[in-house]
Amino acid sequence: MTLKDFTDEWQNNEPTVLVHTSGSTGKPKPLRVEKLRMEASARITCAFLGLKRGDTALLCMPLDYIAGKMMVVRSLVCGLRLTAIEPSGHPLRGLKEAPVFAAMVPLQVYNSMQVEEERALLKQIKHLIIGGGAVSSELAAELKHFPNAVWSTYGMTETLSHIALRRLSGEDATDWYEPFEGVKVSLDEAGCLVIDAPAVCAKTLVTNDIAEIATDGCHFRIRGRRDNVICSGGIKLQIEEIEAHLQPFVNSQFMITKRPDARLGETVVLLAAPKDIETLRTACKEHLTKYEMPRMFIAVDQLPYTETGKPARAEAFRIAQQ
């Protein structure tokens, strides 16, 4: 979808627009979402960040998904000056000046950090929000020293992008997400986050995200997805937590998944490029518990990601089963 395609759709007489879920846990699904709720989401985000009319904003994500669409809506509703570029892994490449506001996925931020000119521009962005996937502890540690505001977002297509942010940069960096005004959170019996955000979502939303809520009853943090639990020999392991435990000790890209096992029920599997397998095997032995230790290491030419940069967990599971 082009920028003109979306703006034409936004300006027509229909009360809704078509979006697709990211496809991180399966095939992307089409959804019709209300324009009025998208406008409300745009105003809430811009107010929270203190963005002003005339501020520059960078569109560097696909317009088939909610994150890209909401960048356009924020610019239209709140008067931001939008610069649209072709989505890529290096969104700042070729730019001469940093935007005031940008939204990126973790992979785009990581790639930009590896190039001196792009890293310098990244540091100059006044308000950088990162969504579409977990921010690794290694990346968070680097972003903590950035001079301007960097945020990790929490949300999904059904909530019209994010409903909470957590600070990654400066002295206020934290693991806890702060919900926007009017958003209430709770846990269901399985420990999954329940979201009540009437301004952007007509119904209370029960997520698959296993969460912890702070004693103030407001702030929360995410442990991982319920469907990313590995039940191995009676021990429940969270895929995202295994990845977080290993990440600080390696420079290689990898992905944890699982496969069925006749004896244990499920076992831990690690996917990585062929050249990184032995290094990762050694790191796992040194830094993971015996329960977290992968029982299989699979070499892949390319790790599976969605178009929005999230780990494609369903595809990783399929690879492990083969």
Helices and strands as residue ranges (DSSP letters): H 3-11, E 16-20, E 30-34, H 35-49, E 56-59, H 66-78, E 81-84, E 101-104, H 106-113, H 116-124, E 127-130, H 137-143, E 149-156, G 157-159, E 161-167, E 178-179, E 184-187, E 192-196, E 205-213, E 220-225, G 226-228, E 229-232, E 235-238, H 239-246, G 247-249, E 254-261, E 265-272, G 274-276, H 277-287, E 296-299, H 313-321
